[in-house]
Amino acid sequence: MSESNPFETLGYKTFQHKRKVTNLRDRRSASRRKTDLPISFPDRRNKDRRVSERRIIERRIEEVRFDITNKLKKNSERLWDFYLKCNFLYPAKISFLTPVKDEVLDTIEKLTNCTDNTCKFIFIMDKEEIIGSVMAVQYTDDTWMVQHIVTSPRHIILTKELILQILIWMMQNKKMHYFLNYYREQTRWASKTYQALVDHIKGPRIAIEHFDYMYMKLSDYVSTQINSNINISEAEPNKQDYNYIYNQLIKTESEIYLNTVGIKHTSCSIKQAEENYSKNAITRIRNYFIARSDNAIVGFAFADISSYGISLSLLFNVFQIFILDKTCKEELYRAILNRINSTLIELNKVYSIGIINPEDRIYLENLGYQCSRSYSAFVVDRKNEQFAKSYDIINSNRK
């Protein structure tokens, strides 16, 4: 794949033409001249042929040049302004990020200068103007997360191509084992394509899971009294404890999802990812919490504590809680959250954010958390042979 223009793999060439094509005769004439238009033309002799959706945006064919790059000058402010212009940063999200905006901009600046070992941006440029952007970031030692797929309103047709380009890059990324994308169900292309992949590949190494995104300002959190003998320890589990935790989790949770978020058969450590971010002066830490009752392990959780801005949805600053003893769910949630939030307050964090199974949402709402959105999570083992051959499915769902 050409690094300067990966669209060439899709049959694209640079969008460039010097005059407007106004009628069918001109279109056929342009076709005979073998121009660089990424467009197919209707043929009355073959009714099955149709004009491609790659027709220049809004039926406009003028002198335009789009460039693909992963570098950007004056990075953070330009990218922030682009997100604002495209309404990706809508009022509620702006309000959410305002208390931590300076840290967000500083992190974005560092990310855009990272090597491909930690973060991968693809920008589509119209001269000096950003018209499309997508990023993939290292989530755990061998999992990468795709996020922030944004195009300007006039170029929304490029959204599908952005996703396709980042998926192709990730399929070729030999250091990546697992692929993760949190998305909303109303994101039509993602929903359609990921479901098609799941239906085609089947099996235990690909899945779509569903979660609620719960948050609260830590200044509003009130620690609750626990009327039980539950004890919470904050440390990465030893080998014996971890073997028990993992064997219990795979009885009730999706194993491919657990593996994707870093809970694997041998370990739950993400030390390599933490070191890669640290080299770029970005914080990426995972804290572990074990709940015990009468010396038996009854719950497990992790809380990601990272620089604000790796994800504008703060998905690198979330906790996930796994209840092993279903008979005391509410007490366990209270006890674990007391400890997690105490740690976050000590680190001067602003928000407590969790990704929670929808059936457990009520336990957090009782503590004052709000649900701002529901997510689907597409997870897949990239080394699955069928996924590596699934380009045609991804490509067909660009329509």
C-alpha positions in Angstrom: 0.0 0.0 0.0 1.3 3.4 -0.9 1.9 5.4 2.3 1.3 8.7 0.4 -2.1 7.7 -0.9 -3.5 4.4 0.4 -6.8 5.1 -1.5 -4.9 3.8 -4.6 -5.6 0.3 -3.2 -9.3 1.0 -3.6 -9.0 2.1 -7.3 -8.9 5.7 -6.3 -6.7 8.3 -7.9 -6.3 11.9 -6.9 -9.5 13.8 -7.3 -8.6 16.4 -10.0 -10.5 18.0 -12.8 -10.6 21.5 -14.3 -14.1 22.0 -15.4 -17.6 21.1 -14.5 -19.2 18.2 -16.3 -22.8 19.2 -16.9 -24.4 16.5 -19.1 -24.2 13.0 -20.2 -22.4 13.8 -23.4 -19.7 15.6 -21.5 -19.5 12.7 -19.1 -18.9 10.2 -21.9 -16.4 12.5 -23.4 -14.6 12.8 -20.1 -14.6 9.0 -19.8 -13.0 8.6 -23.3 -10.3 11.1 -22.2 -9.4 8.7 -19.3 -9.5 11.4 -16.7 -8.7 10.7 -13.1 -12.4 11.0 -12.0 -13.3 8.4 -9.4 -16.6 7.9 -11.1 -18.4 5.4 -13.4 -20.8 6.6 -16.1 -24.2 5.3 -17.1 -24.4 3.2 -20.2 -27.8 3.0 -21.9 -26.8 -0.3 -23.5 -26.3 -1.9 -20.1 -29.0 -0.9 -17.6 -27.2 -2.9 -14.9 -24.4 -0.4 -14.8 -25.0 2.5 -12.4 -23.3 5.7 -11.4 -20.9 4.9 -8.5 -21.4 6.6 -5.2 -17.9 7.8 -5.7 -19.4 10.5 -7.8 -17.8 13.8 -6.7 -19.5 15.1 -3.6 -22.9 16.8 -4.2 -22.6 16.2 -8.0 -19.8 18.7 -8.1 -16.7 18.1 -10.3 -14.3 20.9 -10.0 -10.6 21.3 -9.6 -10.0 19.6 -6.2 -7.1 17.8 -4.7 -7.4 15.5 -1.7 -4.3 14.3 0.1 -4.0 11.5 2.6 -1.5 11.9 5.4 -0.8 11.0 9.0 1.1 14.2 9.8 -0.5 17.5 10.8 1.0 20.9 11.6 -0.3 22.9 14.5 -1.9 19.7 15.5 -4.2 20.0 18.6 -5.9 23.3 17.9 -6.5 22.5 14.2 -7.9 19.1 15.1 -10.1 20.6 17.9 -11.4 23.3 15.5 -12.1 20.6 12.9 -14.1 18.5 15.4 -16.1 21.7 16.4 -16.8 22.5 12.8 -18.1 19.0 12.1 -20.3 19.0 15.3 -18.3 16.0 16.5 -17.8 18.1 19.6 -21.5 18.8 20.3 -22.6 21.1 23.2 -22.9 18.3 25.8 -19.5 16.8 24.9 -17.9 20.3 25.0 -19.4 20.9 28.4 -18.1 17.5 29.5 -14.6 18.2 28.3 -14.3 21.9 29.3 -12.9 21.2 32.8 -10.1 19.2 31.3 -9.7 20.9 27.9 -6.1 22.0 28.4 -5.0 18.5 29.2 -7.0 17.1 26.2 -5.3 19.5 23.8 -1.9 18.7 25.3 -2.5 14.9 24.9 -3.8 15.3 21.3 -0.6 17.3 20.4 1.5 14.4 21.8 -0.6 11.7 20.0 -0.2 13.4 16.6 3.5 13.2 17.1 3.6 9.5 18.3 5.0 6.7 16.2 2.8 4.1 14.7 3.6 1.9 17.6 1.2 3.8 19.8 -1.1 5.9 17.6 -2.1 6.0 14.0 -3.9 9.0 12.4 -5.2 9.2 8.9 -6.2 12.7 7.7 -7.8 13.6 4.4 -6.8 17.1 3.4 -8.2 19.5 0.8 -5.0 21.6 0.4 -4.5 22.9 4.0 -8.0 22.1 5.2 -8.8 18.9 7.2 -11.9 17.3 5.7 -11.6 13.9 7.3 -9.9 12.2 10.2 -9.7 8.8 11.9 -7.4 7.4 14.6 -6.4 4.1 16.0 -4.7 3.9 19.4 -3.0 1.1 21.3 -5.4 0.0 24.0 -3.6 -2.9 25.7 -0.4 -4.7 24.8 -1.9 -6.3 21.8 -5.3 -4.6 21.3 -5.9 -1.4 19.2 -9.0 0.7 19.4 -10.5 2.7 16.4 -12.2 6.0 17.3 -12.9 9.5 16.2 -14.1 8.8 12.6 -15.0 12.3 11.5 -15.7 14.1 8.1 -16.8 17.5 7.3 -20.5 17.8 6.4 -19.7 18.5 2.8 -17.6 15.4 2.5 -19.6 12.9 4.5 -19.3 10.4 1.7 -15.7 9.8 2.7 -16.7 8.4 6.1 -16.9 4.9 4.8 -13.5 5.2 3.1 -11.9 6.4 6.3 -13.1 3.4 8.2 -12.1 1.1 5.3 -8.6 2.6 5.3 -8.0 2.2 9.0 -9.3 -1.4 8.9 -7.0 -2.2 6.1 -4.1 -0.7 8.1 -5.0 -2.7 11.2 -5.3 -5.9 9.2 -1.7 -5.4 8.1 -0.5 -4.4 11.6 1.3 -7.6 12.7 1.8 -6.3 16.2 -1.9 -6.2 16.8 -3.7 -9.2 18.0 -7.2 -7.8 18.9 -9.3 -5.1 17.4 -11.8 -3.0 19.4 -14.3 -0.4 18.3 -17.0 1.1 20.6 -19.7 2.6 18.5 -23.4 3.7 18.7 -26.0 1.6 17.1 -27.2 4.6 15.0 -23.8 4.6 13.3 -25.3 2.8 10.3 -22.1 1.7 8.4 -20.4 0.3 11.5 -23.6 -1.5 12.6 -24.1 -3.0 9.2 -20.5 -4.0 8.5 -19.7 -5.4 11.9 -22.8 -7.5 12.0 -22.0 -8.8 8.5 -18.6 -9.8 9.7 -20.0 -11.6 12.7 -22.6 -13.4 10.6 -19.9 -14.4 8.1 -17.1 -15.5 10.4 -19.1 -16.8 13.3 -17.4 -18.7 16.1 -16.0 -17.6 19.5 -13.3 -15.2 18.2 -15.5 -12.4 17.1 -18.4 -10.7 18.9 -20.5 -7.6 19.4 -21.2 -6.8 23.0 -23.4 -4.1 24.5 -22.7 -1.6 27.3 -24.0 1.5 29.0 -21.7 4.5 29.5 -22.1 5.7 33.1 -20.5 8.8 34.5 -20.4 11.1 37.5 -18.3 14.1 38.6 -16.2 13.0 41.5 -17.1 16.2 43.4 -20.7 14.8 43.5 -19.8 11.3 44.7 -20.7 10.4 48.3 -19.0 7.3 49.8 -21.6 4.8 51.0 -21.6 2.6 54.1 -21.2 -1.1 53.4 -23.1 -3.4 55.8 -21.1 -6.5 55.1 -17.7 -8.0 55.5 -16.5 -7.2 52.0 -12.8 -6.2 51.7 -11.3 -4.5 48.7 -7.6 -4.8 47.9 -5.9 -2.7 45.2 -3.2 -4.6 43.4 -2.6 -6.8 40.4 -3.7 -10.3 41.3 -1.1 -12.9 42.0 -1.0 -16.0 39.7 -3.3 -18.2 41.9 -5.9 -15.5 42.4 -5.8 -14.6 38.7 -6.3 -18.2 37.6 -9.4 -18.4 39.8 -10.8 -15.0 38.6 -10.3 -15.8 34.9 -11.8 -19.3 35.2 -14.9 -17.7 36.9 -15.2 -14.9 34.4 -15.2 -17.0 31.2 -18.3 -18.9 32.6 -20.4 -15.7 32.3 -18.5 -13.3 30.1 -17.5 -13.3 26.4 -14.0 -14.7 26.4 -13.0 -12.7 23.2 -14.2 -9.5 24.9 -12.2 -10.3 28.0 -9.1 -11.0 25.9 -9.6 -7.8 23.9 -9.7 -5.6 27.0 -6.6 -7.2 28.4 -7.9 -10.1 30.6 -6.2 -13.0 29.0 -5.6 -16.6 30.0 -2.1 -15.9 31.3 -2.2 -12.4 32.6 -4.1 -9.1 32.8 -1.0 -6.9 32.6 -0.8 -4.0 30.1 2.8 -3.0 30.9 4.0 -2.7 27.3 1.2 -0.3 26.5 1.9 1.7 29.6 5.6 2.0 28.6 4.8 3.0 25.0 2.6 5.9 26.2 5.2 6.8 28.9 7.8 7.3 26.1 5.6 10.0 24.7 5.0 11.7 28.1 1.4 10.4 28.1 -0.1 8.6 31.2 -1.6 5.2 30.7 -2.1 3.2 33.9 -4.4 0.3 34.9 -5.3 -0.3 38.5 -6.8 -3.6 39.7 -9.2 -4.2 42.5 -10.1 -7.5 44.1 -13.2 -7.9 46.3 -13.2 -10.7 49.0 -15.8 -11.9 51.4 -14.7 -14.4 54.1 -11.4 -14.8 52.1 -13.3 -15.9 49.0 -12.9 -13.7 45.8 -16.3 -12.4 44.9 -15.5 -9.5 42.6 -12.8 -8.1 40.3 -12.4 -4.7 38.6 -9.9 -2.6 36.8 -9.8 1.2 36.4 -7.9 2.9 33.6 -6.2 6.1 34.7 -4.9 7.9 31.7 -4.2 11.4 30.4 -7.4 13.0 29.3 -7.6 13.3 25.5 -6.4 9.8 24.3 -10.1 9.4 23.7 -12.5 12.3 23.6 -15.1 10.0 25.1 -12.6 9.4 27.8 -12.7 5.6 27.1 -9.1 5.4 28.4 -10.4 6.6 31.8 -13.1 4.0 32.6 -13.6 1.3 35.1 -15.1 -2.1 34.4 -16.5 -4.2 37.2 -17.1 -8.0 37.2 -19.2 -9.5 39.9 -18.4 -13.1 40.6 -20.9 -13.6 43.5 -24.3 -12.7 42.0 -26.1 -12.9 45.4 -24.7 -9.6 46.6 -24.4 -7.5 43.5 -25.4 -4.1 45.0 -23.1 -4.4 48.0 -20.2 -5.4 45.8 -20.8 -2.4 43.4 -20.9 0.0 46.4 -17.7 -1.4 48.0 -15.7 -1.6 44.7 -16.8 1.9 43.7 -15.9 3.4 47.1 -12.4 2.1 46.6 -12.1 3.1 42.9 -13.4 6.6 43.4 -11.2 7.1 46.5 -8.2 6.3 44.2 -9.4 8.7 41.5 -9.9 11.5 44.0 -6.4 11.1 45.3 -5.1 11.4 41.7 -7.2 14.7 41.2 -9.3 13.2 38.5 -12.5 15.0 37.5 -14.8 12.1 36.5 -15.7 8.6 37.5 -16.7 6.7 34.3 -17.8 3.1 33.9 -18.6 0.8 31.0 -21.4 -1.4 32.5 -23.6 -4.3 31.3 -27.1 -2.7 30.8 -28.6 -5.1 33.3 -26.4 -3.7 36.1 -27.1 0.0 35.2 -29.6 0.4 38.1 -26.8 -0.2 40.7 -24.9 2.8 39.5 -27.9 5.0 39.0 -28.8 4.3 42.7 -25.4 5.9 43.5 -26.0 9.0 41.4 -24.4 8.0 38.1 -25.9 9.1 34.8 -26.1 7.1 31.6 -25.1 9.4 28.7 -25.2 6.8 25.9 -25.3 3.1 25.0 -22.4 1.5 23.2 -21.9 -1.6 21.1 -18.4 -3.0 21.1 -17.1 -4.9 18.1 -14.2 -7.2 19.1 -12.3 -9.6 16.9 -9.1 -11.7 16.9 -7.2 -10.1 14.1 -5.2 -13.3 13.6 -8.4 -15.2 12.8 -7.8 -16.4 9.3 -11.3 -15.7 8.2 -11.1 -12.1 9.4 -7.9 -11.6 7.5 -9.8 -12.6 4.3 -12.9 -10.5 5.0 -11.9 -7.5 2.9 -14.7 -8.2 0.4 -17.4 -7.9 3.2 -15.9 -4.6 4.5 -15.6 -3.3 1.0 -19.2 -4.3 0.0 -20.7 -2.5 3.0 -19.3 0.8 1.8 -22.4 1.1 -0.3 
